[in-house]
Amino acid sequence: MKLVFEKSVQGRVGHEVAPSDVPTSIHLKEEFLRDDDPALPELSELDVVRHYTELSRANFGVDTNFYPLGSCTMKYNPKMAERIAAMPGFSDIHPLLPQLRGGGMLTQGALEVIYDMDIALREICGMAAFTMQPMAGAHGELTGIMMMAAYHRAKGNKKKTILVPDSAHGTNPASAAIAGYTVKVVPSDDEGLMCLEVLKDMVDDETAGLMLTCPNTLGLFNPHVKEICDIIHSVDGLAYYDGANLNAIVGKVRPGDMGFDIVHLNLHKTFATPHGGGGPGAGPVGVCERLVEFLPVSIVVKRDDGTYALEYDRPNSIGYIAPFYGNFGIVLRAYAYILMCGKEGLPRIAENAVLNANYIKEKLKPYFEIAVDKVCKHECVFSASKQNEHDVHGMDIAKGLIDEGYHPPTMYFPLIVKEALMVEPTETESKETIDGFIEAMIRIAKKAEAEPDELTKAPLTTAVGRLDETKAAKELNLADVG
C-alpha cells in the first residue's frame, strides 16, 4: 500500500542525523525488518511544528472552553497542582527505589503523600481506611465490589445479587457483573428517586449489597439514604457509595455517616485532577472498619521511627489490583488541591456546585423541559422533548452548542429521561461563563422553533461536520477528514 502524505514535499529535510559509529548487532529476522527506504513524510522542522500546533488548537479541553458534561465533568486543573506534580522530587523518582535503606529518602516524600491522602479522605468521607491504587473510578468500583465479595466469603454468606437503581452509572452493573454477581435493577419513583417500597420487596438473604449514587444522576439527594442503608444491613448486605457526585455534598455530609460501608471517589471530579481521553485517572476506595482487612496490597504505613513503608503482609487482602502506587501523580495533584482548599474551602465546593446548577436550571426552565422540577444538587437534567415537536433532538442541540463554542452536555443519560441533556457547570466556573452558556442554549431553543432544519446541519464551524456515527464506528477512516 502506497502511503500519501498531503504536506510532504520530495527532497525537503527537517533534520539530518549523523551516521552512527557504534557497531550494531541485529537479532531480528529479515522478514521483520523495514525497507532501507521507508515511506516517511519529507517536511521541514517548521512544517512539523506548525502541523502539531494546528492540531492542538483543534483540541477541545477544559483550559480552552466550558465543559458542562454531567456526572463526570472535566473540572479546572489548578496550575499550582500541576507545578507540584512536576517537581523533580516527585516526577523523577522510580517506584523500585528502596523505601527505607540506601536510597529510601528519595521515596519517603511520595509515601508520606499517599499516607496523608489516606488520612484526609478518611476524614472527608467518614471511612476507616483508603487505598490509593485504583486507576479510575470504574477500577475503584470493581475493587470495592471485590472487597464486598471477600467479606461475604469470609463470613460464609451465600450472596448472589447486587441491587442498583435504574438511574445508576453504567459502570455500576458492569462492575458487579464482572465480580460475579447477578444485577437487579430498582426502579425510580415519580420524584426521580429510587423507589423505597420496591427496594424493600427486592431485598432478601441473597442480597450482597446495593450500589447507590447520592446525589443521583438526576442531581437529586435521596432523603431516605440512611433508611436505605439500614435495609441493606438488615440482611448483612453492604452499602456501596458511588462517589462520582461527591462534589455536591463534600464538607456537608459524609458517606460513612449516612451508613455506607464502601466508597469510591473520582479524584478528577471532586478534587480537580486532569481527566479526559481515557486517563490518567484515580479512583481511591475507602472502607468501614470491618472491611479494612480486605484492602488490596500494598498499604502505606507509618513506622514508630516516623518513616513510611509499604506493607504487604495482609493475609485477607484481595491482592494486587494495580502496580506500585497506582497513578501517584494524580493522587498528588488531588492532595495539593485538598490542602489548598482546606477545611473551610471544601464546603464551598458543594455550595458553589449546587448554586451554579440551580441557576442554570431556573434560567433554562422556560425553554427546555425539566426532568424533575425541584431543587437539584450539582447537576440538572433537561429533556429535548419540547424540541422534538419541531423534529429537533438532543443530538442536534449538542451539535449546535459546538458551533456556539461550548462542549455539549451529557446526552441521552440517565436512560430514564427521554432525550436527556445532563448539565453540570461545576463549582469552578464563573457567572459570566455560565451566563454565556445559558444565552447559547436559549438561542438554540429559539432556532429549534424558527429554523429547525438549520440546527440539524450543525456543527458548521468544525473541521469535520456531522458524521454518520454508526458508519464511522464500523468503517473508521482517519485519513479522509474532508
C-alpha positions as CSV (number, residue, x, y, z in Angstrom):
1,M,0.0,0.0,0.0
2,K,1.4,3.4,-1.0
3,L,1.2,6.0,1.7
4,V,0.2,9.5,0.8
5,F,1.3,12.5,3.0
6,E,-0.5,15.6,1.9
7,K,2.1,18.0,3.3
8,S,5.2,16.1,2.2
9,V,7.5,17.7,-0.4
10,Q,10.1,15.5,-2.1
11,G,13.6,16.3,-1.0
12,R,12.6,18.6,1.9
13,V,14.6,17.8,5.0
14,G,13.9,18.9,8.6
15,H,16.9,17.4,10.4
16,E,19.9,15.2,9.4
17,V,21.2,12.6,11.9
18,A,24.9,11.9,11.7
19,P,25.8,8.3,10.8
20,S,26.3,6.1,13.9
21,D,29.9,4.9,14.6
22,V,28.6,2.4,17.2
23,P,28.7,-1.2,16.0
24,T,25.2,-2.8,15.9
25,S,24.0,-6.4,16.1
26,I,20.6,-7.1,14.6
27,H,18.8,-10.0,16.0
28,L,15.5,-9.5,14.2
29,K,14.6,-11.9,11.4
30,E,14.9,-10.5,7.9
31,E,11.1,-10.5,7.3
32,F,10.6,-8.2,10.3
33,L,13.0,-5.5,9.2
34,R,11.8,-2.3,7.5
35,D,12.8,-1.4,4.0
36,D,16.0,0.5,3.6
37,D,14.0,3.5,2.3
38,P,10.8,3.6,4.4
39,A,7.9,5.7,3.3
40,L,8.1,8.7,5.6
41,P,6.9,12.3,5.1
42,E,9.5,14.8,4.0
43,L,9.0,18.0,5.9
44,S,10.9,20.9,7.4
45,E,11.1,21.4,11.1
46,L,8.7,24.4,10.8
47,D,6.2,22.3,8.8
48,V,6.2,19.8,11.6
49,V,5.9,22.3,14.4
50,R,3.0,24.1,12.6
51,H,1.2,20.9,11.9
52,Y,1.1,19.8,15.5
53,T,0.4,23.3,16.8
54,E,-2.7,23.4,14.5
55,L,-3.8,20.0,15.8
56,S,-3.5,21.3,19.4
57,R,-5.7,24.3,18.5
58,A,-8.4,21.9,17.2
59,N,-8.4,20.1,20.6
60,F,-11.3,20.9,22.9
61,G,-10.3,21.0,26.6
62,V,-11.1,22.5,29.9
63,D,-8.3,25.0,29.5
64,T,-9.9,26.4,26.4
65,N,-13.7,26.2,26.8
66,F,-16.6,25.5,29.2
67,Y,-17.1,21.7,29.6
68,P,-20.5,21.1,31.1
69,L,-20.6,17.3,30.9
70,G,-22.9,16.0,33.6
71,S,-22.0,13.3,36.1
72,C,-18.3,13.2,35.2
73,T,-17.4,16.7,34.4
74,M,-14.0,17.9,33.4
75,K,-13.0,20.5,36.0
76,Y,-10.5,23.2,36.2
77,N,-7.0,21.8,36.8
78,P,-5.2,24.3,39.1
79,K,-1.8,25.1,37.7
80,M,-0.4,25.1,41.2
81,A,-1.1,21.4,41.5
82,E,0.5,20.8,38.1
83,R,3.6,22.6,39.2
84,I,3.8,20.5,42.4
85,A,3.4,17.2,40.4
86,A,6.2,18.3,38.1
87,M,8.7,18.8,41.0
88,P,11.7,16.6,40.4
89,G,11.4,15.1,43.8
90,F,8.1,13.6,42.8
91,S,8.3,13.3,39.0
92,D,11.8,11.7,38.8
93,I,11.6,9.0,41.4
94,H,11.2,5.4,40.4
95,P,8.8,3.0,42.2
96,L,11.6,0.4,42.6
97,L,13.8,2.7,44.6
98,P,14.3,1.5,48.2
99,Q,11.6,2.5,50.7
100,L,13.9,2.9,53.7
101,R,17.6,1.9,53.4
102,G,20.1,3.2,50.9
103,G,18.1,5.5,48.6
104,G,15.0,5.3,50.8
105,M,14.9,9.0,51.4
106,L,14.1,9.6,47.7
107,T,10.8,7.8,48.1
108,Q,9.8,8.9,51.7
109,G,8.1,12.1,50.4
110,A,5.9,10.2,48.0
111,L,5.0,7.6,50.6
112,E,4.1,10.4,53.0
113,V,1.8,12.0,50.4
114,I,-0.1,8.7,50.0
115,Y,-0.3,8.2,53.7
116,D,-1.6,11.7,54.4
117,M,-4.1,11.5,51.5
118,D,-5.5,8.4,53.1
119,I,-5.9,10.3,56.4
120,A,-7.5,13.3,54.6
121,L,-10.0,11.1,52.7
122,R,-10.9,9.2,55.8
123,E,-11.9,12.5,57.4
124,I,-13.7,13.8,54.4
125,C,-15.8,10.6,53.8
126,G,-16.1,9.2,57.3
127,M,-14.4,5.9,56.5
128,A,-11.8,3.8,58.4
129,A,-9.2,3.4,55.6
130,F,-8.5,4.1,51.9
131,T,-6.5,2.5,49.2
132,M,-5.0,4.9,46.5
133,Q,-4.3,2.1,44.0
134,P,-7.3,2.1,41.7
135,M,-6.5,3.9,38.5
136,A,-10.0,5.1,37.6
137,G,-13.5,5.4,39.1
138,A,-14.6,2.2,37.4
139,H,-11.5,0.5,38.6
140,G,-12.3,1.7,42.1
141,E,-15.8,0.3,41.7
142,L,-14.5,-3.2,40.8
143,T,-12.1,-3.0,43.7
144,G,-14.9,-2.1,46.1
145,I,-17.1,-5.0,44.9
146,M,-14.2,-7.4,45.1
147,M,-13.8,-6.4,48.8
148,M,-17.6,-6.9,49.2
149,A,-17.3,-10.4,47.8
150,A,-14.3,-11.1,50.0
151,Y,-16.3,-10.1,53.1
152,H,-19.2,-12.4,52.3
153,R,-16.8,-15.3,51.5
154,A,-15.1,-14.8,54.9
155,K,-18.4,-14.9,56.7
156,G,-19.7,-17.9,54.7
157,N,-22.6,-15.8,53.3
158,K,-24.4,-17.2,50.3
159,K,-24.9,-14.0,48.4
160,K,-25.8,-13.8,44.8
161,T,-27.2,-10.4,43.9
162,I,-26.4,-6.7,43.9
163,L,-29.1,-4.1,43.6
164,V,-28.6,-0.9,41.5
165,P,-31.1,1.9,40.7
166,D,-32.3,2.4,37.2
167,S,-30.6,5.8,37.2
168,A,-27.2,4.3,38.0
169,H,-24.0,4.9,36.1
170,G,-23.4,2.2,33.6
171,T,-20.2,1.1,35.3
172,N,-22.2,0.0,38.4
173,P,-23.9,-3.1,36.9
174,A,-20.7,-3.8,34.9
175,S,-18.5,-3.8,38.0
176,A,-21.0,-6.1,39.8
177,A,-21.3,-8.5,36.9
178,I,-17.5,-8.7,36.5
179,A,-17.2,-9.6,40.2
180,G,-19.6,-12.5,39.6
181,Y,-22.9,-11.1,40.9
182,T,-26.3,-11.0,39.3
183,V,-27.6,-7.5,39.0
184,K,-31.1,-6.5,39.8
185,V,-32.4,-3.0,38.9
186,V,-34.6,-1.0,41.3
187,P,-36.9,1.4,39.5
188,S,-37.3,5.1,40.3
189,D,-40.4,6.7,41.6
190,D,-42.2,9.8,40.3
191,E,-39.8,12.0,42.3
192,G,-36.8,10.7,40.4
193,L,-35.5,8.7,43.4
194,M,-35.0,5.0,43.9
195,C,-38.4,3.6,44.9
196,L,-38.1,2.7,48.6
197,E,-41.1,0.4,48.7
198,V,-39.9,-1.7,45.7
199,L,-36.4,-1.9,47.3
200,K,-37.9,-3.3,50.5
201,D,-39.6,-6.1,48.4
202,M,-36.4,-6.9,46.5
203,V,-34.0,-7.2,49.4
204,D,-33.6,-10.8,50.6
205,D,-31.0,-13.1,52.1
206,E,-29.2,-13.4,48.7
207,T,-28.6,-9.6,48.6
208,A,-24.9,-8.9,48.8
209,G,-25.2,-5.2,48.6
210,L,-26.5,-2.1,47.0
211,M,-24.6,0.4,44.8
212,L,-26.0,3.9,45.1
213,T,-25.0,7.3,43.8
214,C,-26.2,10.1,46.1
215,P,-27.0,12.7,44.8
216,N,-28.1,10.5,41.9
217,T,-27.7,11.1,38.2
218,L,-30.7,13.4,38.1
219,G,-28.8,15.6,40.6
220,L,-31.2,14.7,43.4
221,F,-30.3,13.9,47.0
222,N,-32.2,10.9,48.5
223,P,-33.6,11.9,51.9
224,H,-34.1,8.2,52.7
225,V,-30.5,7.3,52.2
226,K,-29.9,6.3,55.9
227,E,-33.0,4.1,55.9
228,I,-31.9,2.5,52.6
229,C,-28.5,1.6,54.1
230,D,-30.3,0.1,57.2
231,I,-32.4,-2.1,54.9
232,I,-29.4,-3.5,53.2
233,H,-27.6,-4.0,56.5
234,S,-30.6,-5.9,57.9
235,V,-29.7,-8.9,55.6
236,D,-25.9,-8.5,56.3
237,G,-25.5,-6.7,52.9
238,L,-23.1,-3.9,52.3
239,A,-23.9,-0.4,51.1
240,Y,-21.7,0.9,48.3
241,Y,-21.4,4.7,47.6
242,D,-20.6,5.7,44.1
243,G,-18.6,8.8,44.7
244,A,-18.9,10.3,41.3
245,N,-21.1,13.1,42.7
246,L,-19.3,13.7,45.9
247,N,-18.6,17.3,44.9
248,A,-22.3,18.1,45.6
249,I,-22.0,17.2,49.3
250,V,-18.3,17.4,50.2
251,G,-17.8,19.1,53.5
252,K,-21.5,19.0,54.2
253,V,-22.2,15.3,54.9
254,R,-20.0,12.2,54.9
255,P,-20.9,8.9,53.2
256,G,-19.8,6.9,56.2
257,D,-22.2,8.9,58.4
258,M,-25.0,8.1,56.0
259,G,-24.4,4.4,56.5
260,F,-22.2,3.4,53.6
261,D,-19.6,0.7,54.0
262,I,-17.6,1.2,50.8
263,V,-16.8,4.5,49.0
264,H,-15.0,5.1,45.7
265,L,-14.0,8.6,44.6
266,N,-13.3,10.1,41.2
267,L,-10.4,12.4,42.0
268,H,-10.9,14.3,38.7
269,K,-14.5,15.1,39.7
270,T,-14.3,16.3,43.2
271,F,-10.7,17.2,43.6
272,A,-9.8,18.8,40.2
273,T,-7.2,16.5,38.7
274,P,-6.9,16.1,34.9
275,H,-9.5,13.9,33.2
276,G,-10.3,13.0,29.6
277,G,-9.1,10.9,26.8
278,G,-9.3,7.7,28.8
279,G,-6.9,8.7,31.5
280,P,-4.9,9.1,33.6
281,G,-7.3,8.8,36.5
282,A,-7.5,7.7,40.1
283,G,-10.4,6.1,42.0
284,P,-9.4,5.7,45.7
285,V,-11.6,3.4,47.6
286,G,-12.5,3.8,51.3
287,V,-14.0,1.1,53.6
288,C,-15.5,0.9,57.0
289,E,-13.7,-0.8,59.9
290,R,-15.0,-4.4,59.2
291,L,-13.6,-4.3,55.7
292,V,-10.1,-2.9,56.3
293,E,-8.5,-6.4,56.3
294,F,-9.6,-6.9,52.7
295,L,-8.0,-3.8,51.2
296,P,-5.6,-4.5,48.3
297,V,-1.9,-4.7,48.9
298,S,0.2,-2.7,49.4
299,I,-0.8,-0.2,52.1
300,V,1.4,2.7,53.2
301,V,2.1,2.5,56.9
302,K,3.9,4.9,59.3
303,R,6.5,3.2,61.4
304,D,7.4,4.0,65.0
305,D,10.5,5.9,63.9
306,G,8.5,8.2,61.7
307,T,9.4,6.6,58.4
308,Y,7.0,5.3,55.8
309,A,6.9,1.9,54.2
310,L,4.7,-0.4,52.1
311,E,3.0,-3.2,54.0
312,Y,2.3,-6.4,52.1
313,D,1.6,-8.9,55.0
314,R,-2.2,-8.8,54.8
315,P,-3.4,-12.4,54.6
316,N,-7.1,-11.5,53.9
317,S,-6.3,-8.8,51.2
318,I,-8.0,-9.2,47.8
319,G,-4.4,-8.9,46.5
320,Y,-2.9,-6.7,43.8
321,I,-5.2,-4.5,41.7
322,A,-2.6,-2.1,40.4
323,P,1.2,-1.9,40.1
324,F,3.2,0.0,42.7
325,Y,1.4,3.1,44.0
326,G,-1.4,3.5,41.4
327,N,-1.4,6.8,39.5
328,F,0.7,8.6,42.0
329,G,0.8,11.9,40.1
330,I,-3.0,12.2,40.1
331,V,-3.2,11.4,43.8
332,L,-0.5,14.1,44.4
333,R,-2.5,16.7,42.5
334,A,-5.7,16.0,44.4
335,Y,-3.8,16.1,47.7
336,A,-2.4,19.5,46.8
337,Y,-5.9,20.7,45.9
338,I,-7.3,19.5,49.2
339,L,-4.6,21.3,51.1
340,M,-5.3,24.4,49.0
341,C,-9.0,24.4,49.8
342,G,-8.6,23.4,53.5
343,K,-11.4,22.5,55.9
344,E,-13.1,25.9,55.3
345,G,-12.8,25.7,51.5
346,L,-14.2,22.2,50.9
347,P,-17.8,23.0,51.9
348,R,-17.7,25.9,49.4
349,I,-17.1,23.4,46.6
350,A,-20.6,21.9,47.3
351,E,-22.2,25.3,47.9
352,N,-21.0,26.7,44.5
353,A,-21.7,23.5,42.6
354,V,-25.3,23.5,43.8
355,L,-25.8,27.2,43.3
356,N,-24.5,27.0,39.7
357,A,-26.6,24.0,38.8
358,N,-29.8,25.5,40.1
359,Y,-29.1,28.9,38.5
360,I,-28.9,27.2,35.1
361,K,-32.0,25.1,35.8
362,E,-34.1,28.1,36.6
363,K,-32.8,30.2,33.7
364,L,-33.4,27.5,31.1
365,K,-36.7,26.2,32.6
366,P,-38.9,28.3,30.2
367,Y,-37.0,26.8,27.1
368,F,-36.4,23.2,28.0
369,E,-38.4,20.6,29.8
370,I,-37.0,19.7,33.2
371,A,-36.7,16.0,34.1
372,V,-37.7,16.6,37.8
373,D,-38.6,20.2,38.6
374,K,-37.3,20.6,42.1
375,V,-34.1,21.8,43.8
376,C,-31.1,19.9,42.5
377,K,-27.6,19.5,43.7
378,H,-24.6,19.6,41.4
379,E,-26.3,18.9,38.0
380,C,-29.6,19.4,36.4
381,V,-31.2,17.2,33.7
382,F,-33.3,18.7,30.9
383,S,-35.2,16.9,28.1
384,A,-35.4,17.9,24.5
385,S,-39.0,16.6,24.3
386,K,-40.2,20.1,23.7
387,Q,-37.9,20.5,20.7
388,N,-38.9,17.1,19.4
389,E,-42.2,18.7,18.3
390,H,-40.0,20.5,15.6
391,D,-38.1,17.3,14.8
392,V,-35.1,18.6,16.7
393,H,-33.4,16.1,19.0
394,G,-30.9,16.2,21.8
395,M,-28.1,15.4,19.4
396,D,-29.0,18.4,17.3
397,I,-28.9,20.7,20.4
398,A,-25.5,19.2,21.3
399,K,-24.1,19.8,17.9
400,G,-25.5,23.4,17.9
401,L,-23.6,24.0,21.1
402,I,-20.3,23.1,19.4
403,D,-20.9,26.0,16.9
404,E,-21.6,28.2,19.9
405,G,-18.1,27.4,21.3
406,Y,-19.3,25.1,24.2
407,H,-18.8,21.4,24.7
408,P,-22.1,19.6,24.7
409,P,-23.6,18.3,27.9
410,T,-24.1,14.6,28.5
411,M,-26.7,13.3,26.1
412,Y,-29.3,10.6,26.5
413,F,-28.3,9.9,30.1
414,P,-29.7,9.0,32.5
415,L,-31.7,6.5,30.4
416,I,-34.9,7.0,32.4
417,V,-35.2,10.5,30.9
418,K,-36.4,10.8,27.3
419,E,-34.0,12.9,25.2
420,A,-31.9,13.7,28.3
421,L,-29.4,16.6,28.4
422,M,-27.5,16.4,31.7
423,V,-25.7,19.7,32.5
424,E,-23.1,20.1,35.3
425,P,-21.4,23.5,35.5
426,T,-19.2,22.5,38.4
427,E,-18.2,24.9,41.2
428,T,-15.2,26.3,39.3
429,E,-17.0,28.3,36.6
430,S,-17.7,32.0,36.8
431,K,-21.2,33.6,36.5
432,E,-20.1,35.2,33.2
433,T,-19.2,31.8,31.7
434,I,-22.4,30.3,32.9
435,D,-24.4,33.2,31.6
436,G,-22.8,32.8,28.2
437,F,-23.7,29.1,28.1
438,I,-27.3,29.9,29.1
439,E,-27.6,32.5,26.3
440,A,-26.3,30.0,23.8
441,M,-28.8,27.4,25.0
442,I,-31.6,29.9,24.6
443,R,-30.5,30.8,21.1
444,I,-30.5,27.1,20.2
445,A,-34.0,26.7,21.7
446,K,-35.3,29.6,19.6
447,K,-33.6,28.2,16.5
448,A,-35.2,24.8,17.1
449,E,-38.6,26.6,16.7
450,A,-37.7,29.1,13.9
451,E,-35.1,27.2,11.8
452,P,-35.1,23.6,12.8
453,D,-33.6,22.4,9.6
454,E,-30.5,24.6,10.1
455,L,-29.9,23.2,13.6
456,T,-29.9,19.6,12.2
457,K,-26.9,20.6,10.0
458,A,-24.7,21.6,12.9
459,P,-21.8,21.8,13.6
460,L,-20.7,24.0,10.7
461,T,-17.6,25.6,12.4
462,T,-15.5,22.4,12.8
463,A,-13.0,20.7,10.6
464,V,-15.3,17.7,10.4
465,G,-19.1,18.2,10.0
466,R,-22.0,16.0,11.2
467,L,-20.9,12.4,11.0
468,D,-22.8,9.2,10.4
469,E,-21.7,7.9,13.8
470,T,-22.8,4.3,13.2
471,K,-20.8,4.2,9.9
472,A,-17.9,6.0,11.5
473,A,-17.7,3.4,14.2
474,K,-17.9,0.5,11.7
475,E,-15.7,2.0,9.0
476,L,-13.1,4.1,10.8
477,N,-11.1,6.3,8.4
478,L,-8.5,8.6,10.0
479,A,-7.0,9.7,6.7
480,D,-10.1,11.3,5.0
481,V,-11.1,14.3,7.0
482,G,-12.5,16.3,4.2
